[in-house]
Amino acid sequence: MPACRTPEHRPLWVVLARKCNHSAFNGGRRTPSDYSDVTCTAPGCMGRWRTKAAYVDTLPDAR
């Protein structure tokens, strides 16, 4: 899915997986990574992306 690029949605971005990855290649186990999985929770927005940008440290974890 593409990343959310709507500036008004930024307060609604949350981290699904912080600095880790879950892959079928390792049995679905958590593996450390430089990248985090981020999603936009705005209604109708399907944005989801992986990034290692510094702004991830300011985002809350998804519940």
C-alpha positions as CSV (number, residue, x, y, z in Angstrom):
1,M,0.0,0.0,0.0
2,P,1.2,3.5,-0.6
3,A,2.2,5.9,2.1
4,C,-0.2,8.6,3.3
5,R,0.9,12.0,1.9
6,T,-1.9,14.1,3.3
7,P,-0.4,16.7,5.8
8,E,-3.7,16.9,7.7
9,H,-3.5,13.1,8.5
10,R,-0.1,13.3,10.2
11,P,-1.6,13.4,13.7
12,L,-3.4,10.1,12.9
13,W,-0.2,8.2,12.0
14,V,0.7,5.3,14.3
15,V,3.4,2.7,14.4
16,L,2.3,-0.9,14.0
17,A,5.8,-2.5,14.4
18,R,8.6,-0.3,15.7
19,K,12.1,-1.1,14.4
20,C,11.3,-4.7,13.6
21,N,10.0,-7.0,10.9
22,H,7.8,-10.1,10.9
23,S,8.4,-12.3,7.9
24,A,7.2,-15.7,6.7
25,F,10.9,-16.5,5.9
26,N,11.7,-16.6,9.7
27,G,8.4,-18.3,10.8
28,G,6.6,-15.0,11.5
29,R,9.0,-14.2,14.4
30,R,10.0,-10.7,15.3
31,T,13.3,-9.7,13.8
32,P,15.1,-6.4,14.6
33,S,15.2,-3.9,11.7
34,D,16.1,-0.3,11.0
35,Y,12.6,0.1,9.6
36,S,9.2,0.6,11.3
37,D,5.8,-0.2,9.9
38,V,3.5,2.9,10.0
39,T,-0.1,3.3,9.1
40,C,-2.6,6.2,8.8
41,T,-5.8,5.8,10.9
42,A,-7.8,8.5,9.1
43,P,-11.2,7.2,7.9
44,G,-10.9,6.1,4.3
45,C,-7.1,6.4,4.1
46,M,-5.4,3.2,3.3
47,G,-1.9,4.5,3.8
48,R,0.7,2.0,5.2
49,W,4.4,2.0,4.7
50,R,7.8,1.1,6.2
51,T,10.3,3.8,7.0
52,K,13.5,4.4,9.0
53,A,12.8,8.2,9.1
54,A,13.5,10.0,12.4
55,Y,9.8,11.2,12.7
56,V,8.8,7.6,13.7
57,D,10.2,8.3,17.2
58,T,7.5,11.0,17.6
59,L,4.6,8.7,16.6
60,P,2.6,6.7,19.1
61,D,2.3,2.9,19.0
62,A,-0.9,1.4,17.6
63,R,-3.2,0.0,20.3
